[in-house]
């Protein structure tokens, strides 16, 4: 958490091309203090891009891990003379959703925890890309998108970082609630046990002590992945300052 906040402070102190409100035709405005701009990202921030394609990658994250894949994707698009598919890409705390602009059909909706890395490419600075695991074959893939300008690619990176930050905090809060519920249940079971043994039961929890019952799913590998990969997103935030 502190690492990402440090990266955010670095972004705010960087040249105006990164600091300023990132605006442009076709996508929403991001506040200057992007780390604290929760509402927009929670609801979903939409960007309008062109889909370049996908290519396999070896590493899930790390500096330069998408360089070769992006180069291959762009080279393939140029050689084939492909007409790029126009898409809307919506980043929220839950997912990245892709919609075809021509047909309005949903192309994909990727849970945010499946994104292991994203960046604004250093060589092709109008290209935004992310790495995710294909759910069908479990292979890592890099998906690349052409933006209208460099600042939009950067804004998309910061939006994903904020979405990941919110998802991680939600996971932490849910974990605390589960722990509190478990402690309350164990205390109640202990009171019932004492009553069955003829011992005076301990006083039931007061209204202030009672823990509300909130339906929270069991901790999954996906949530654990969120915790493990949280710090990895710092690298592309710092990379924007190059």
C-alpha positions in Angstrom: 0.0 0.0 0.0 2.7 2.5 1.0 4.7 1.6 -2.1 1.8 2.5 -4.4 1.2 5.7 -2.4 4.8 6.6 -2.9 4.5 6.0 -6.6 1.4 8.2 -6.7 3.3 11.0 -5.0 6.0 10.6 -7.5 3.5 10.9 -10.3 2.0 14.1 -8.8 5.5 15.6 -8.6 6.4 14.6 -12.2 6.3 16.9 -15.3 2.9 18.4 -16.2 2.3 15.9 -19.0 1.7 13.3 -16.3 0.4 15.5 -13.5 -2.3 17.4 -15.3 -5.9 16.2 -15.6 -5.8 13.6 -18.3 -8.5 14.4 -20.8 -9.3 13.7 -24.4 -12.0 13.2 -26.8 -13.9 10.0 -26.0 -12.9 9.3 -22.4 -13.7 10.6 -19.0 -11.6 13.0 -17.0 -9.4 11.7 -14.2 -8.7 13.9 -11.2 -5.2 15.1 -10.5 -5.0 13.2 -7.3 -5.8 9.9 -9.0 -5.1 7.7 -6.0 -7.9 9.3 -4.0 -10.4 9.4 -7.0 -12.3 6.3 -5.9 -15.8 7.0 -7.1 -15.1 7.3 -10.8 -13.0 4.1 -11.0 -15.4 2.2 -8.7 -18.3 3.1 -11.1 -16.1 2.5 -14.2 -14.0 4.8 -16.4 -14.4 4.3 -20.1 -11.7 4.8 -22.8 -12.2 4.5 -26.6 -9.3 2.6 -28.3 -8.4 0.4 -31.2 -7.6 -3.2 -30.5 -4.2 -4.2 -31.9 -4.2 -7.9 -30.9 -2.7 -10.4 -28.6 0.6 -12.3 -28.2 1.9 -14.9 -25.7 4.3 -13.7 -23.0 6.6 -15.7 -20.6 6.5 -13.5 -17.5 3.4 -12.3 -15.7 5.0 -9.0 -14.6 8.2 -7.1 -14.6 9.9 -4.3 -16.4 10.1 -5.0 -20.2 8.0 -8.1 -20.0 5.6 -6.9 -22.7 8.2 -5.2 -25.0 8.6 -8.1 -27.4 5.0 -9.0 -27.4 3.9 -5.5 -28.3 6.5 -5.3 -31.1 5.2 -8.5 -32.6 1.6 -7.4 -32.3 2.2 -4.1 -34.1 4.4 -5.7 -36.8 1.8 -8.3 -37.5 -1.0 -5.6 -37.8 1.2 -3.6 -40.2 2.1 -6.6 -42.4 -1.4 -7.8 -42.6 -2.8 -4.3 -43.1 -5.5 -5.1 -40.6 -8.4 -2.7 -40.0 -8.3 -2.2 -36.2 -11.4 -3.0 -34.2 -12.8 0.0 -32.4 -13.6 -0.8 -28.8 -14.7 0.9 -25.6 -12.6 -0.3 -22.6 -14.1 0.3 -19.2 -11.9 0.0 -16.1 -13.7 -0.6 -12.8 -12.8 -2.0 -9.4 -14.3 -5.3 -10.5 -13.2 -5.8 -14.1 -11.9 -4.6 -17.5 -14.8 -4.7 -19.9 -14.4 -4.6 -23.7 -17.2 -3.7 -26.1 -17.2 -3.6 -29.9 -18.1 0.0 -30.9 -19.7 -1.1 -34.2 -21.9 -3.9 -33.0 -22.1 -2.9 -29.3 -21.5 -6.5 -28.5 -19.4 -7.3 -25.4 -16.1 -8.8 -26.5 -14.8 -9.7 -23.0 -15.1 -8.9 -19.4 -11.9 -9.7 -17.4 -12.0 -9.8 -13.6 -9.5 -7.3 -12.3 -7.6 -9.9 -10.2 -6.7 -11.7 -13.5 -4.6 -8.7 -14.6 -1.0 -9.3 -13.6 0.6 -6.3 -15.2 -0.1 -3.3 -17.5 1.9 -0.5 -19.0 2.0 2.4 -21.5 4.6 1.0 -23.9 8.0 2.8 -23.8 8.7 2.4 -27.5 5.2 2.8 -28.8 4.0 5.4 -26.4 0.4 5.5 -27.6 0.0 1.8 -26.9 -1.6 0.5 -23.7 -1.3 -3.2 -22.9 -2.0 -5.6 -20.1 -1.1 -9.2 -19.3 -3.7 -11.7 -18.2 -4.1 -15.5 -17.9 -6.3 -17.1 -20.5 -8.9 -19.0 -18.5 -9.1 -21.8 -21.1 -5.5 -22.8 -21.3 -3.9 -20.9 -18.4 -1.4 -19.3 -20.7 -0.2 -15.7 -20.2 -1.2 -13.3 -22.9 -0.5 -9.7 -23.7 -3.4 -7.6 -25.1 -2.5 -4.3 -26.8 -4.6 -1.3 -27.7 -3.8 1.8 -29.7 -4.8 5.1 -28.1 -5.3 8.5 -29.7 -2.4 10.0 -27.7 0.3 9.1 -25.1 -1.6 10.7 -22.2 -4.6 8.4 -22.8 -2.4 5.3 -22.5 -0.9 6.7 -19.3 -4.4 7.5 -17.9 -5.5 3.9 -18.6 -2.5 2.6 -16.6 -3.3 4.9 -13.7 -7.0 3.8 -13.8 -6.1 0.1 -13.6 -3.7 0.9 -10.7 -6.5 2.6 -8.9 -8.9 -0.2 -9.6 -6.4 -2.7 -8.3 -5.9 -0.6 -5.2 -9.6 -0.5 -4.5 -10.0 -4.2 -5.1 -7.1 -4.9 -2.7 -8.6 -2.7 0.0 -12.0 -4.4 -0.5 -10.3 -7.8 -0.1 -8.6 -6.7 3.1 -11.9 -5.4 4.6 -13.7 -8.6 3.7 -10.9 -10.6 5.3 -11.3 -8.6 8.5 -15.1 -9.1 8.5 -14.7 -12.8 8.1 -12.2 -12.9 11.0 -14.7 -10.9 13.2 -17.5 -13.2 12.2 -15.5 -16.3 13.0 -14.5 -14.9 16.4 -18.1 -14.1 17.3 -19.2 -17.6 16.2 -16.5 -19.2 18.3 -17.5 -17.1 21.3 -21.1 -18.1 20.9 -20.2 -21.7 20.7 -18.1 -21.4 23.9 -21.1 -19.8 25.7 -23.4 -22.6 24.6 -20.8 -25.2 25.7 -20.6 -23.7 29.1 -24.4 -23.7 29.5 -24.5 -27.4 28.6 -21.9 -28.2 31.3 -23.9 -26.5 34.0 -21.5 -23.5 34.1 -23.0 -20.0 34.1 -22.8 -18.8 30.6 -20.9 -15.7 29.9 -23.0 -12.6 29.1 -24.1 -12.4 25.5 -22.5 -9.6 23.4 -24.0 -6.2 23.7 -25.4 -4.4 20.7 -22.1 -2.5 20.4 -20.1 -5.8 20.5 -22.3 -7.7 18.2 -21.0 -8.3 14.7 -23.5 -8.0 11.9 -23.8 -11.0 9.6 -22.5 -10.1 6.2 -22.3 -12.7 3.4 -18.7 -12.8 2.3 -17.3 -15.6 0.1 -14.6 -17.9 1.3 -11.0 -16.7 0.6 -10.0 -18.0 -2.8 -6.9 -18.2 -4.8 -8.1 -15.2 -6.7 -8.2 -13.1 -3.6 -4.7 -14.3 -2.6 -3.5 -13.4 -6.0 -4.8 -9.9 -5.4 -2.7 -9.6 -2.3 0.5 -11.1 -3.8 0.4 -9.0 -7.0 -0.6 -5.7 -5.4 2.9 -4.3 -5.2 3.7 -5.3 -8.9 1.6 -2.4 -10.2 4.0 0.1 -8.7 6.5 -0.6 -11.5 4.3 0.8 -14.4 3.4 3.9 -12.3 7.1 4.7 -11.8 7.6 3.8 -15.5 5.4 6.7 -16.5 8.0 9.1 -15.2 10.7 8.0 -17.6 
